[in-house]
Amino acid sequence: MSSHLAADLSQLAIPGGAMTIAEFCNWARIGRTMAYAEIKAGRLVLRKAGAKSLISRDAAEAWLHSLPVVATAN
């Protein structure tokens, strides 16, 4: 694996145990509007630490795995 590809893949890892909305959007490759829509719909769990909004690693991964799988044509 090239060092450039390894660096790109390392940026996809979820930092620490939780991430901010901006970090989650970067990780999930979605916009803030979609992230907040997912939170409002109850499909993504948001936690508060004082004024800071956080998404846990478990919540982010659960959200990702709950997305529909696209069938491929054979």
Predicted model as a PDB file, atoms N, CA, C, CB and O in Angstrom, pLDDT in the B-factor column:
MODEL        1                                                                  
ATOM      1  N   MET A   1       0.860  -1.172   0.000  1.00 42.00           N  
ATOM      2  CA  MET A   1       0.000   0.000   0.000  1.00 42.00           C  
ATOM      3  C   MET A   1       0.900   1.227   0.000  1.00 42.00           C  
ATOM      4  CB  MET A   1      -0.975   0.002   1.230  1.00 42.00           C  
ATOM      5  O   MET A   1       1.879   1.296   0.743  1.00 42.00           O  
ATOM      6  N   SER A   2       0.554   2.197  -0.848  1.00 45.00           N  
ATOM      7  CA  SER A   2       1.369   3.400  -0.915  1.00 45.00           C  
ATOM      8  C   SER A   2       1.212   4.221   0.359  1.00 45.00           C  
ATOM      9  CB  SER A   2       0.992   4.239  -2.142  1.00 45.00           C  
ATOM     10  O   SER A   2       0.198   4.126   1.051  1.00 45.00           O  
ATOM     11  N   SER A   3       2.223   5.023   0.659  1.00 50.00           N  
ATOM     12  CA  SER A   3       2.157   5.844   1.877  1.00 50.00           C  
ATOM     13  C   SER A   3       1.051   6.886   1.763  1.00 50.00           C  
ATOM     14  CB  SER A   3       3.512   6.536   2.142  1.00 50.00           C  
ATOM     15  O   SER A   3       0.452   7.262   2.771  1.00 50.00           O  
ATOM     16  N   HIS A   4       0.772   7.360   0.541  1.00 47.00           N  
ATOM     17  CA  HIS A   4      -0.310   8.332   0.342  1.00 47.00           C  
ATOM     18  C   HIS A   4      -1.657   7.697   0.656  1.00 47.00           C  
ATOM     19  CB  HIS A   4      -0.300   8.873  -1.105  1.00 47.00           C  
ATOM     20  O   HIS A   4      -2.487   8.312   1.325  1.00 47.00           O  
ATOM     21  N   LEU A   5      -1.886   6.475   0.184  1.00 42.00           N  
ATOM     22  CA  LEU A   5      -3.140   5.774   0.447  1.00 42.00           C  
ATOM     23  C   LEU A   5      -3.275   5.457   1.930  1.00 42.00           C  
ATOM     24  CB  LEU A   5      -3.223   4.484  -0.381  1.00 42.00           C  
ATOM     25  O   LEU A   5      -4.361   5.585   2.494  1.00 42.00           O  
ATOM     26  N   ALA A   6      -2.187   5.048   2.562  1.00 43.00           N  
ATOM     27  CA  ALA A   6      -2.222   4.757   4.002  1.00 43.00           C  
ATOM     28  C   ALA A   6      -2.578   6.002   4.786  1.00 43.00           C  
ATOM     29  CB  ALA A   6      -0.871   4.201   4.482  1.00 43.00           C  
ATOM     30  O   ALA A   6      -3.330   5.919   5.757  1.00 43.00           O  
ATOM     31  N   ALA A   7      -2.058   7.157   4.392  1.00 45.00           N  
ATOM     32  CA  ALA A   7      -2.375   8.405   5.079  1.00 45.00           C  
ATOM     33  C   ALA A   7      -3.845   8.750   4.899  1.00 45.00           C  
ATOM     34  CB  ALA A   7      -1.492   9.548   4.563  1.00 45.00           C  
ATOM     35  O   ALA A   7      -4.495   9.201   5.842  1.00 45.00           O  
ATOM     36  N   ASP A   8      -4.379   8.544   3.690  1.00 48.00           N  
ATOM     37  CA  ASP A   8      -5.802   8.806   3.438  1.00 48.00           C  
ATOM     38  C   ASP A   8      -6.675   7.895   4.283  1.00 48.00           C  
ATOM     39  CB  ASP A   8      -6.133   8.619   1.948  1.00 48.00           C  
ATOM     40  O   ASP A   8      -7.675   8.347   4.841  1.00 48.00           O  
ATOM     41  N   LEU A   9      -6.317   6.620   4.390  1.00 45.00           N  
ATOM     42  CA  LEU A   9      -7.113   5.678   5.169  1.00 45.00           C  
ATOM     43  C   LEU A   9      -7.055   5.989   6.656  1.00 45.00           C  
ATOM     44  CB  LEU A   9      -6.639   4.260   4.919  1.00 45.00           C  
ATOM     45  O   LEU A   9      -8.041   5.794   7.366  1.00 45.00           O  
ATOM     46  N   SER A  10      -5.911   6.470   7.136  1.00 48.00           N  
ATOM     47  CA  SER A  10      -5.791   6.784   8.555  1.00 48.00           C  
ATOM     48  C   SER A  10      -6.702   7.942   8.937  1.00 48.00           C  
ATOM     49  CB  SER A  10      -4.341   7.116   8.906  1.00 48.00           C  
ATOM     50  O   SER A  10      -7.132   8.032  10.088  1.00 48.00           O  
ATOM     51  N   GLN A  11      -7.002   8.822   8.003  1.00 55.00           N  
ATOM     52  CA  GLN A  11      -7.894   9.940   8.287  1.00 55.00           C  
ATOM     53  C   GLN A  11      -9.342   9.484   8.426  1.00 55.00           C  
ATOM     54  CB  GLN A  11      -7.783  10.988   7.192  1.00 55.00           C  
ATOM     55  O   GLN A  11     -10.165  10.223   8.968  1.00 55.00           O  
ATOM     56  N   LEU A  12      -9.673   8.281   7.947  1.00 59.00           N  
ATOM     57  CA  LEU A  12     -11.026   7.761   8.055  1.00 59.00           C  
ATOM     58  C   LEU A  12     -11.298   7.179   9.432  1.00 59.00           C  
ATOM     59  CB  LEU A  12     -11.266   6.712   6.995  1.00 59.00           C  
ATOM     60  O   LEU A  12     -12.455   6.968   9.795  1.00 59.00           O  
ATOM     61  N   ALA A  13     -10.258   6.918  10.195  1.00 62.00           N  
ATOM     62  CA  ALA A  13     -10.445   6.346  11.533  1.00 62.00           C  
ATOM     63  C   ALA A  13     -11.163   7.345  12.426  1.00 62.00           C  
ATOM     64  CB  ALA A  13      -9.085   5.943  12.157  1.00 62.00           C  
ATOM     65  O   ALA A  13     -10.952   8.554  12.325  1.00 62.00           O  
ATOM     66  N   ILE A  14     -12.003   6.830  13.290  1.00 60.00           N  
ATOM     67  CA  ILE A  14     -12.730   7.690  14.214  1.00 60.00           C  
ATOM     68  C   ILE A  14     -11.776   8.106  15.323  1.00 60.00           C  
ATOM     69  CB  ILE A  14     -13.990   6.969  14.794  1.00 60.00           C  
ATOM     70  O   ILE A  14     -11.201   7.253  15.999  1.00 60.00           O  
ATOM     71  N   PRO A  15     -11.602   9.413  15.518  1.00 56.00           N  
ATOM     72  CA  PRO A  15     -10.672   9.867  16.552  1.00 56.00           C  
ATOM     73  C   PRO A  15     -11.203   9.592  17.952  1.00 56.00           C  
ATOM     74  CB  PRO A  15     -10.394  11.354  16.390  1.00 56.00           C  
ATOM     75  O   PRO A  15     -12.382   9.815  18.229  1.00 56.00           O  
ATOM     76  N   GLY A  16     -10.335   9.108  18.831  1.00 73.00           N  
ATOM     77  CA  GLY A  16     -10.711   8.889  20.230  1.00 73.00           C  
ATOM     78  C   GLY A  16     -11.978   8.085  20.388  1.00 73.00           C  
ATOM     79  O   GLY A  16     -12.246   7.170  19.610  1.00 73.00           O  
ATOM     80  N   GLY A  17     -12.762   8.429  21.401  1.00 88.00           N  
ATOM     81  CA  GLY A  17     -14.003   7.727  21.634  1.00 88.00           C  
ATOM     82  C   GLY A  17     -15.203   8.478  21.102  1.00 88.00           C  
ATOM     83  O   GLY A  17     -16.301   7.924  21.038  1.00 88.00           O  
ATOM     84  N   ALA A  18     -15.012   9.745  20.714  1.00 95.00           N  
ATOM     85  CA  ALA A  18     -16.113  10.557  20.221  1.00 95.00           C  
ATOM     86  C   ALA A  18     -15.585  11.614  19.272  1.00 95.00           C  
ATOM     87  CB  ALA A  18     -16.879  11.208  21.383  1.00 95.00           C  
ATOM     88  O   ALA A  18     -14.385  11.887  19.228  1.00 95.00           O  
ATOM     89  N   MET A  19     -16.492  12.203  18.516  1.00 96.00           N  
ATOM     90  CA  MET A  19     -16.104  13.244  17.573  1.00 96.00           C  
ATOM     91  C   MET A  19     -17.159  14.338  17.545  1.00 96.00           C  
ATOM     92  CB  MET A  19     -15.898  12.657  16.165  1.00 96.00           C  
ATOM     93  O   MET A  19     -18.318  14.119  17.897  1.00 96.00           O  
ATOM     94  N   THR A  20     -16.737  15.500  17.125  1.00 96.00           N  
ATOM     95  CA  THR A  20     -17.662  16.621  16.967  1.00 96.00           C  
ATOM     96  C   THR A  20     -18.497  16.391  15.717  1.00 96.00           C  
ATOM     97  CB  THR A  20     -16.898  17.978  16.883  1.00 96.00           C  
ATOM     98  O   THR A  20     -18.233  15.466  14.949  1.00 96.00           O  
ATOM     99  N   ILE A  21     -19.503  17.232  15.513  1.00 97.00           N  
ATOM    100  CA  ILE A  21     -20.325  17.146  14.306  1.00 97.00           C  
ATOM    101  C   ILE A  21     -19.450  17.317  13.065  1.00 97.00           C  
ATOM    102  CB  ILE A  21     -21.448  18.214  14.328  1.00 97.00           C  
ATOM    103  O   ILE A  21     -19.599  16.572  12.096  1.00 97.00           O  
ATOM    104  N   ALA A  22     -18.542  18.290  13.088  1.00 97.00           N  
ATOM    105  CA  ALA A  22     -17.665  18.528  11.938  1.00 97.00           C  
ATOM    106  C   ALA A  22     -16.776  17.313  11.660  1.00 97.00           C  
ATOM    107  CB  ALA A  22     -16.794  19.773  12.179  1.00 97.00           C  
ATOM    108  O   ALA A  22     -16.597  16.927  10.505  1.00 97.00           O  
ATOM    109  N   GLU A  23     -16.222  16.714  12.708  1.00 96.00           N  
ATOM    110  CA  GLU A  23     -15.383  15.522  12.527  1.00 96.00           C  
ATOM    111  C   GLU A  23     -16.201  14.357  11.997  1.00 96.00           C  
ATOM    112  CB  GLU A  23     -14.709  15.128  13.849  1.00 96.00           C  
ATOM    113  O   GLU A  23     -15.740  13.616  11.130  1.00 96.00           O  
ATOM    114  N   PHE A  24     -17.417  14.191  12.514  1.00 97.00           N  
ATOM    115  CA  PHE A  24     -18.285  13.125  12.019  1.00 97.00           C  
ATOM    116  C   PHE A  24     -18.607  13.328  10.542  1.00 97.00           C  
ATOM    117  CB  PHE A  24     -19.581  13.064  12.840  1.00 97.00           C  
ATOM    118  O   PHE A  24     -18.543  12.383   9.756  1.00 97.00           O  
ATOM    119  N   CYS A  25     -18.951  14.549  10.165  1.00 97.00           N  
ATOM    120  CA  CYS A  25     -19.277  14.829   8.765  1.00 97.00           C  
ATOM    121  C   CYS A  25     -18.094  14.527   7.853  1.00 97.00           C  
ATOM    122  CB  CYS A  25     -19.706  16.290   8.599  1.00 97.00           C  
ATOM    123  O   CYS A  25     -18.271  13.982   6.764  1.00 97.00           O  
ATOM    124  N   ASN A  26     -16.903  14.875   8.289  1.00 97.00           N  
ATOM    125  CA  ASN A  26     -15.704  14.576   7.521  1.00 97.00           C  
ATOM    126  C   ASN A  26     -15.502  13.068   7.417  1.00 97.00           C  
ATOM    127  CB  ASN A  26     -14.475  15.239   8.160  1.00 97.00           C  
ATOM    128  O   ASN A  26     -15.215  12.549   6.338  1.00 97.00           O  
ATOM    129  N   TRP A  27     -15.651  12.371   8.531  1.00 95.00           N  
ATOM    130  CA  TRP A  27     -15.484  10.915   8.561  1.00 95.00           C  
ATOM    131  C   TRP A  27     -16.517  10.216   7.683  1.00 95.00           C  
ATOM    132  CB  TRP A  27     -15.588  10.398   9.996  1.00 95.00           C  
ATOM    133  O   TRP A  27     -16.177   9.304   6.929  1.00 95.00           O  
ATOM    134  N   ALA A  28     -17.784  10.642   7.780  1.00 97.00           N  
ATOM    135  CA  ALA A  28     -18.870   9.990   7.054  1.00 97.00           C  
ATOM    136  C   ALA A  28     -19.010  10.508   5.627  1.00 97.00           C  
ATOM    137  CB  ALA A  28     -20.172  10.183   7.795  1.00 97.00           C  
ATOM    138  O   ALA A  28     -19.750   9.938   4.825  1.00 97.00           O  
ATOM    139  N   ARG A  29     -18.308  11.577   5.315  1.00 97.00           N  
ATOM    140  CA  ARG A  29     -18.370  12.197   3.988  1.00 97.00           C  
ATOM    141  C   ARG A  29     -19.778  12.686   3.661  1.00 97.00           C  
ATOM    142  CB  ARG A  29     -17.904  11.207   2.921  1.00 97.00           C  
ATOM    143  O   ARG A  29     -20.269  12.515   2.545  1.00 97.00           O  
ATOM    144  N   ILE A  30     -20.422  13.302   4.666  1.00 98.00           N  
ATOM    145  CA  ILE A  30     -21.747  13.882   4.484  1.00 98.00           C  
ATOM    146  C   ILE A  30     -21.711  15.329   4.962  1.00 98.00           C  
ATOM    147  CB  ILE A  30     -22.834  13.063   5.251  1.00 98.00           C  
ATOM    148  O   ILE A  30     -20.771  15.739   5.643  1.00 98.00           O  
ATOM    149  N   GLY A  31     -22.721  16.092   4.610  1.00 98.00           N  
ATOM    150  CA  GLY A  31     -22.811  17.480   5.042  1.00 98.00           C  
ATOM    151  C   GLY A  31     -23.496  17.608   6.390  1.00 98.00           C  
ATOM    152  O   GLY A  31     -24.119  16.667   6.882  1.00 98.00           O  
ATOM    153  N   ARG A  32     -23.367  18.797   6.983  1.00 98.00           N  
ATOM    154  CA  ARG A  32     -23.976  19.060   8.291  1.00 98.00           C  
ATOM    155  C   ARG A  32     -25.492  18.928   8.238  1.00 98.00           C  
ATOM    156  CB  ARG A  32     -23.595  20.456   8.784  1.00 98.00           C  
ATOM    157  O   ARG A  32     -26.105  18.440   9.188  1.00 98.00           O  
ATOM    158  N   THR A  33     -26.107  19.360   7.130  1.00 98.00           N  
ATOM    159  CA  THR A  33     -27.565  19.277   7.013  1.00 98.00           C  
ATOM    160  C   THR A  33     -28.025  17.837   7.108  1.00 98.00           C  
ATOM    161  CB  THR A  33     -28.041  19.896   5.693  1.00 98.00           C  
ATOM    162  O   THR A  33     -28.991  17.540   7.809  1.00 98.00           O  
ATOM    163  N   MET A  34     -27.345  16.939   6.409  1.00 98.00           N  
ATOM    164  CA  MET A  34     -27.716  15.529   6.468  1.00 98.00           C  
ATOM    165  C   MET A  34     -27.459  14.959   7.852  1.00 98.00           C  
ATOM    166  CB  MET A  34     -26.947  14.728   5.419  1.00 98.00           C  
ATOM    167  O   MET A  34     -28.263  14.173   8.355  1.00 98.00           O  
ATOM    168  N   ALA A  35     -26.355  15.342   8.475  1.00 98.00           N  
ATOM    169  CA  ALA A  35     -26.046  14.843   9.819  1.00 98.00           C  
ATOM    170  C   ALA A  35     -27.152  15.245  10.798  1.00 98.00           C  
ATOM    171  CB  ALA A  35     -24.673  15.384  10.302  1.00 98.00           C  
ATOM    172  O   ALA A  35     -27.633  14.415  11.569  1.00 98.00           O  
ATOM    173  N   TYR A  36     -27.552  16.513  10.766  1.00 97.00           N  
ATOM    174  CA  TYR A  36     -28.603  16.959  11.671  1.00 97.00           C  
ATOM    175  C   TYR A  36     -29.947  16.323  11.336  1.00 97.00           C  
ATOM    176  CB  TYR A  36     -28.722  18.470  11.627  1.00 97.00           C  
ATOM    177  O   TYR A  36     -30.756  16.092  12.234  1.00 97.00           O  
ATOM    178  N   ALA A  37     -30.202  16.037  10.059  1.00 98.00           N  
ATOM    179  CA  ALA A  37     -31.435  15.339   9.678  1.00 98.00           C  
ATOM    180  C   ALA A  37     -31.437  13.923  10.245  1.00 98.00           C  
ATOM    181  CB  ALA A  37     -31.589  15.301   8.138  1.00 98.00           C  
ATOM    182  O   ALA A  37     -32.473  13.439  10.701  1.00 98.00           O  
ATOM    183  N   GLU A  38     -30.287  13.258  10.218  1.00 98.00           N  
ATOM    184  CA  GLU A  38     -30.172  11.907  10.771  1.00 98.00           C  
ATOM    185  C   GLU A  38     -30.360  11.931  12.285  1.00 98.00           C  
ATOM    186  CB  GLU A  38     -28.807  11.289  10.413  1.00 98.00           C  
ATOM    187  O   GLU A  38     -30.974  11.025  12.849  1.00 98.00           O  
ATOM    188  N   ILE A  39     -29.838  12.957  12.941  1.00 98.00           N  
ATOM    189  CA  ILE A  39     -30.003  13.110  14.394  1.00 98.00           C  
ATOM    190  C   ILE A  39     -31.479  13.346  14.712  1.00 98.00           C  
ATOM    191  CB  ILE A  39     -29.127  14.288  14.938  1.00 98.00           C  
ATOM    192  O   ILE A  39     -32.037  12.704  15.603  1.00 98.00           O  
ATOM    193  N   LYS A  40     -32.106  14.266  13.985  1.00 98.00           N  
ATOM    194  CA  LYS A  40     -33.518  14.583  14.221  1.00 98.00           C  
ATOM    195  C   LYS A  40     -34.414  13.373  13.998  1.00 98.00           C  
ATOM    196  CB  LYS A  40     -33.960  15.724  13.315  1.00 98.00           C  
ATOM    197  O   LYS A  40     -35.400  13.191  14.712  1.00 98.00           O  
ATOM    198  N   ALA A  41     -34.079  12.546  13.013  1.00 98.00           N  
ATOM    199  CA  ALA A  41     -34.867  11.349  12.702  1.00 98.00           C  
ATOM    200  C   ALA A  41     -34.614  10.220  13.701  1.00 98.00           C  
ATOM    201  CB  ALA A  41     -34.552  10.867  11.291  1.00 98.00           C  
ATOM    202  O   ALA A  41     -35.318   9.210  13.692  1.00 98.00           O  
ATOM    203  N   GLY A  42     -33.606  10.393  14.561  1.00 97.00           N  
ATOM    204  CA  GLY A  42     -33.309   9.368  15.555  1.00 97.00           C  
ATOM    205  C   GLY A  42     -32.409   8.253  15.055  1.00 97.00           C  
ATOM    206  O   GLY A  42     -32.218   7.252  15.745  1.00 97.00           O  
ATOM    207  N   ARG A  43     -31.857   8.417  13.863  1.00 97.00           N  
ATOM    208  CA  ARG A  43     -30.975   7.379  13.307  1.00 97.00           C  
ATOM    209  C   ARG A  43     -29.522   7.555  13.726  1.00 97.00           C  
ATOM    210  CB  ARG A  43     -31.063   7.379  11.796  1.00 97.00           C  
ATOM    211  O   ARG A  43     -28.713   6.642  13.563  1.00 97.00           O  
ATOM    212  N   LEU A  44     -29.186   8.729  14.265  1.00 98.00           N  
ATOM    213  CA  LEU A  44     -27.832   9.020  14.730  1.00 98.00           C  
ATOM    214  C   LEU A  44     -27.949   9.633  16.120  1.00 98.00           C  
ATOM    215  CB  LEU A  44     -27.069   9.983  13.740  1.00 98.00           C  
ATOM    216  O   LEU A  44     -28.676  10.607  16.318  1.00 98.00           O  
ATOM    217  N   VAL A  45     -27.231   9.059  17.079  1.00 97.00           N  
ATOM    218  CA  VAL A  45     -27.334   9.507  18.472  1.00 97.00           C  
ATOM    219  C   VAL A  45     -26.302  10.597  18.745  1.00 97.00           C  
ATOM    220  CB  VAL A  45     -27.137   8.319  19.450  1.00 97.00           C  
ATOM    221  O   VAL A  45     -25.108  10.426  18.498  1.00 97.00           O  
ATOM    222  N   LEU A  46     -26.796  11.721  19.262  1.00 97.00           N  
ATOM    223  CA  LEU A  46     -25.958  12.851  19.620  1.00 97.00           C  
ATOM    224  C   LEU A  46     -25.908  12.950  21.142  1.00 97.00           C  
ATOM    225  CB  LEU A  46     -26.491  14.173  18.985  1.00 97.00           C  
ATOM    226  O   LEU A  46     -26.934  12.815  21.809  1.00 97.00           O  
ATOM    227  N   ARG A  47     -24.728  13.183  21.687  1.00 97.00           N  
ATOM    228  CA  ARG A  47     -24.563  13.354  23.126  1.00 97.00           C  
ATOM    229  C   ARG A  47     -24.032  14.754  23.393  1.00 97.00           C  
ATOM    230  CB  ARG A  47     -23.610  12.275  23.717  1.00 97.00           C  
ATOM    231  O   ARG A  47     -23.373  15.348  22.540  1.00 97.00           O  
ATOM    232  N   LYS A  48     -24.317  15.276  24.568  1.00 96.00           N  
ATOM    233  CA  LYS A  48     -23.865  16.606  24.934  1.00 96.00           C  
ATOM    234  C   LYS A  48     -22.894  16.519  26.110  1.00 96.00           C  
ATOM    235  CB  LYS A  48     -25.064  17.510  25.282  1.00 96.00           C  
ATOM    236  O   LYS A  48     -23.135  15.800  27.080  1.00 96.00           O  
ATOM    237  N   ALA A  49     -21.797  17.261  26.005  1.00 95.00           N  
ATOM    238  CA  ALA A  49     -20.845  17.432  27.093  1.00 95.00           C  
ATOM    239  C   ALA A  49     -20.747  18.933  27.302  1.00 95.00           C  
ATOM    240  CB  ALA A  49     -19.428  16.772  26.775  1.00 95.00           C  
ATOM    241  O   ALA A  49     -19.931  19.609  26.676  1.00 95.00           O  
ATOM    242  N   GLY A  50     -21.585  19.441  28.187  1.00 96.00           N  
ATOM    243  CA  GLY A  50     -21.692  20.883  28.327  1.00 96.00           C  
ATOM    244  C   GLY A  50     -22.318  21.447  27.064  1.00 96.00           C  
ATOM    245  O   GLY A  50     -23.410  21.039  26.670  1.00 96.00           O  
ATOM    246  N   ALA A  51     -21.635  22.374  26.436  1.00 96.00           N  
ATOM    247  CA  ALA A  51     -22.135  22.966  25.197  1.00 96.00           C  
ATOM    248  C   ALA A  51     -21.694  22.190  23.962  1.00 96.00           C  
ATOM    249  CB  ALA A  51     -21.671  24.398  25.086  1.00 96.00           C  
ATOM    250  O   ALA A  51     -22.183  22.442  22.861  1.00 96.00           O  
ATOM    251  N   LYS A  52     -20.774  21.248  24.143  1.00 95.00           N  
ATOM    252  CA  LYS A  52     -20.221  20.511  23.003  1.00 95.00           C  
ATOM    253  C   LYS A  52     -21.121  19.352  22.625  1.00 95.00           C  
ATOM    254  CB  LYS A  52     -18.813  19.998  23.321  1.00 95.00           C  
ATOM    255  O   LYS A  52     -21.549  18.586  23.488  1.00 95.00           O  
ATOM    256  N   SER A  53     -21.410  19.219  21.334  1.00 96.00           N  
ATOM    257  CA  SER A  53     -22.186  18.099  20.790  1.00 96.00           C  
ATOM    258  C   SER A  53     -21.208  17.049  20.280  1.00 96.00           C  
ATOM    259  CB  SER A  53     -23.155  18.571  19.643  1.00 96.00           C  
ATOM    260  O   SER A  53     -20.296  17.355  19.512  1.00 96.00           O  
ATOM    261  N   LEU A  54     -21.408  15.809  20.716  1.00 97.00           N  
ATOM    262  CA  LEU A  54     -20.495  14.723  20.357  1.00 97.00           C  
ATOM    263  C   LEU A  54     -21.249  13.514  19.828  1.00 97.00           C  
ATOM    264  CB  LEU A  54     -19.652  14.320  21.559  1.00 97.00           C  
ATOM    265  O   LEU A  54     -22.388  13.249  20.214  1.00 97.00           O  
ATOM    266  N   ILE A  55     -20.592  12.794  18.940  1.00 97.00           N  
ATOM    267  CA  ILE A  55     -21.096  11.529  18.430  1.00 97.00           C  
ATOM    268  C   ILE A  55     -20.067  10.469  18.798  1.00 97.00           C  
ATOM    269  CB  ILE A  55     -21.353  11.581  16.870  1.00 97.00           C  
ATOM    270  O   ILE A  55     -18.893  10.589  18.448  1.00 97.00           O  
ATOM    271  N   SER A  56     -20.507   9.435  19.503  1.00 96.00           N  
ATOM    272  CA  SER A  56     -19.576   8.397  19.942  1.00 96.00           C  
ATOM    273  C   SER A  56     -19.163   7.511  18.771  1.00 96.00           C  
ATOM    274  CB  SER A  56     -20.205   7.545  21.055  1.00 96.00           C  
ATOM    275  O   SER A  56     -19.838   7.457  17.743  1.00 96.00           O  
ATOM    276  N   ARG A  57     -18.057   6.830  18.947  1.00 95.00           N  
ATOM    277  CA  ARG A  57     -17.573   5.873  17.947  1.00 95.00           C  
ATOM    278  C   ARG A  57     -18.646   4.827  17.681  1.00 95.00           C  
ATOM    279  CB  ARG A  57     -16.257   5.194  18.417  1.00 95.00           C  
ATOM    280  O   ARG A  57     -18.919   4.491  16.528  1.00 95.00           O  
ATOM    281  N   ASP A  58     -19.254   4.312  18.744  1.00 95.00           N  
ATOM    282  CA  ASP A  58     -20.286   3.283  18.582  1.00 95.00           C  
ATOM    283  C   ASP A  58     -21.487   3.804  17.800  1.00 95.00           C  
ATOM    284  CB  ASP A  58     -20.741   2.774  19.945  1.00 95.00           C  
ATOM    285  O   ASP A  58     -22.011   3.107  16.932  1.00 95.00           O  
ATOM    286  N   ALA A  59     -21.925   5.028  18.103  1.00 97.00           N  
ATOM    287  CA  ALA A  59     -23.070   5.614  17.402  1.00 97.00           C  
ATOM    288  C   ALA A  59     -22.756   5.835  15.927  1.00 97.00           C  
ATOM    289  CB  ALA A  59     -23.477   6.940  18.055  1.00 97.00           C  
ATOM    290  O   ALA A  59     -23.600   5.583  15.067  1.00 97.00           O  
ATOM    291  N   ALA A  60     -21.544   6.306  15.631  1.00 97.00           N  
ATOM    292  CA  ALA A  60     -21.149   6.546  14.241  1.00 97.00           C  
ATOM    293  C   ALA A  60     -21.116   5.238  13.453  1.00 97.00           C  
ATOM    294  CB  ALA A  60     -19.773   7.234  14.183  1.00 97.00           C  
ATOM    295  O   ALA A  60     -21.627   5.164  12.336  1.00 97.00           O  
ATOM    296  N   GLU A  61     -20.515   4.215  14.039  1.00 95.00           N  
ATOM    297  CA  GLU A  61     -20.428   2.930  13.349  1.00 95.00           C  
ATOM    298  C   GLU A  61     -21.803   2.283  13.200  1.00 95.00           C  
ATOM    299  CB  GLU A  61     -19.486   1.990  14.100  1.00 95.00           C  
ATOM    300  O   GLU A  61     -22.092   1.678  12.168  1.00 95.00           O  
ATOM    301  N   ALA A  62     -22.654   2.406  14.224  1.00 96.00           N  
ATOM    302  CA  ALA A  62     -24.012   1.853  14.143  1.00 96.00           C  
ATOM    303  C   ALA A  62     -24.795   2.546  13.031  1.00 96.00           C  
ATOM    304  CB  ALA A  62     -24.752   2.006  15.499  1.00 96.00           C  
ATOM    305  O   ALA A  62     -25.507   1.896  12.267  1.00 96.00           O  
ATOM    306  N   TRP A  63     -24.658   3.874  12.946  1.00 97.00           N  
ATOM    307  CA  TRP A  63     -25.333   4.619  11.891  1.00 97.00           C  
ATOM    308  C   TRP A  63     -24.866   4.142  10.520  1.00 97.00           C  
ATOM    309  CB  TRP A  63     -25.081   6.127  12.050  1.00 97.00           C  
ATOM    310  O   TRP A  63     -25.684   3.898   9.633  1.00 97.00           O  
ATOM    311  N   LEU A  64     -23.562   4.011  10.345  1.00 96.00           N  
ATOM    312  CA  LEU A  64     -23.007   3.580   9.060  1.00 96.00           C  
ATOM    313  C   LEU A  64     -23.522   2.201   8.678  1.00 96.00           C  
ATOM    314  CB  LEU A  64     -21.478   3.572   9.112  1.00 96.00           C  
ATOM    315  O   LEU A  64     -23.899   1.974   7.529  1.00 96.00           O  
ATOM    316  N   HIS A  65     -23.539   1.282   9.634  1.00 96.00           N  
ATOM    317  CA  HIS A  65     -23.979  -0.085   9.351  1.00 96.00           C  
ATOM    318  C   HIS A  65     -25.489  -0.183   9.153  1.00 96.00           C  
ATOM    319  CB  HIS A  65     -23.554  -1.007  10.474  1.00 96.00           C  
ATOM    320  O   HIS A  65     -25.979  -1.182   8.626  1.00 96.00           O  
ATOM    321  N   SER A  66     -26.230   0.844   9.571  1.00 96.00           N  
ATOM    322  CA  SER A  66     -27.686   0.824   9.379  1.00 96.00           C  
ATOM    323  C   SER A  66     -28.101   1.326   7.998  1.00 96.00           C  
ATOM    324  CB  SER A  66     -28.362   1.666  10.448  1.00 96.00           C  
ATOM    325  O   SER A  66     -29.261   1.182   7.612  1.00 96.00           O  
ATOM    326  N   LEU A  67     -27.175   1.910   7.258  1.00 95.00           N  
ATOM    327  CA  LEU A  67     -27.504   2.411   5.937  1.00 95.00           C  
ATOM    328  C   LEU A  67     -27.823   1.242   5.000  1.00 95.00           C  
ATOM    329  CB  LEU A  67     -26.343   3.262   5.374  1.00 95.00           C  
ATOM    330  O   LEU A  67     -27.251   0.160   5.137  1.00 95.00           O  
ATOM    331  N   PRO A  68     -28.734   1.460   4.053  1.00 94.00           N  
ATOM    332  CA  PRO A  68     -29.102   0.371   3.155  1.00 94.00           C  
ATOM    333  C   PRO A  68     -27.936  -0.052   2.259  1.00 94.00           C  
ATOM    334  CB  PRO A  68     -30.289   0.783   2.299  1.00 94.00           C  
ATOM    335  O   PRO A  68     -27.116   0.768   1.848  1.00 94.00           O  
ATOM    336  N   VAL A  69     -27.887  -1.324   1.976  1.00 94.00           N  
ATOM    337  CA  VAL A  69     -26.875  -1.885   1.081  1.00 94.00           C  
ATOM    338  C   VAL A  69     -27.443  -1.851  -0.331  1.00 94.00           C  
ATOM    339  CB  VAL A  69     -26.472  -3.350   1.502  1.00 94.00           C  
ATOM    340  O   VAL A  69     -28.582  -2.254  -0.563  1.00 94.00           O  
ATOM    341  N   VAL A  70     -26.645  -1.372  -1.261  1.00 92.00           N  
ATOM    342  CA  VAL A  70     -27.079  -1.286  -2.645  1.00 92.00           C  
ATOM    343  C   VAL A  70     -26.747  -2.607  -3.325  1.00 92.00           C  
ATOM    344  CB  VAL A  70     -26.405  -0.084  -3.381  1.00 92.00           C  
ATOM    345  O   VAL A  70     -25.601  -3.056  -3.313  1.00 92.00           O  
ATOM    346  N   ALA A  71     -27.760  -3.218  -3.913  1.00 88.00           N  
ATOM    347  CA  ALA A  71     -27.548  -4.476  -4.639  1.00 88.00           C  
ATOM    348  C   ALA A  71     -26.846  -4.172  -5.957  1.00 88.00           C  
ATOM    349  CB  ALA A  71     -28.903  -5.221  -4.892  1.00 88.00           C  
ATOM    350  O   ALA A  71     -27.119  -3.163  -6.607  1.00 88.00           O  
ATOM    351  N   THR A  72     -25.946  -5.055  -6.332  1.00 84.00           N  
ATOM    352  CA  THR A  72     -25.232  -4.885  -7.598  1.00 84.00           C  
ATOM    353  C   THR A  72     -25.807  -5.834  -8.631  1.00 84.00           C  
ATOM    354  CB  THR A  72     -23.714  -5.129  -7.421  1.00 84.00           C  
ATOM    355  O   THR A  72     -26.234  -6.939  -8.299  1.00 84.00           O  
ATOM    356  N   ALA A  73     -25.818  -5.411  -9.864  1.00 77.00           N  
ATOM    357  CA  ALA A  73     -26.303  -6.267 -10.953  1.00 77.00           C  
ATOM    358  C   ALA A  73     -25.226  -7.252 -11.323  1.00 77.00           C  
ATOM    359  CB  ALA A  73     -26.720  -5.432 -12.187  1.00 77.00           C  
ATOM    360  O   ALA A  73     -24.044  -6.910 -11.355  1.00 77.00           O  
ATOM    361  N   ASN A  74     -25.618  -8.448 -11.597  1.00 72.00           N  
ATOM    362  CA  ASN A  74     -24.635  -9.477 -11.976  1.00 72.00           C  
ATOM    363  C   ASN A  74     -24.503  -9.567 -13.455  1.00 72.00           C  
ATOM    364  CB  ASN A  74     -25.015 -10.830 -11.420  1.00 72.00           C  
ATOM    365  O   ASN A  74     -23.723 -10.377 -13.956  1.00 72.00           O  
TER     366      ASN A  74                                                      
ENDMDL                                                                          
END                                                                             
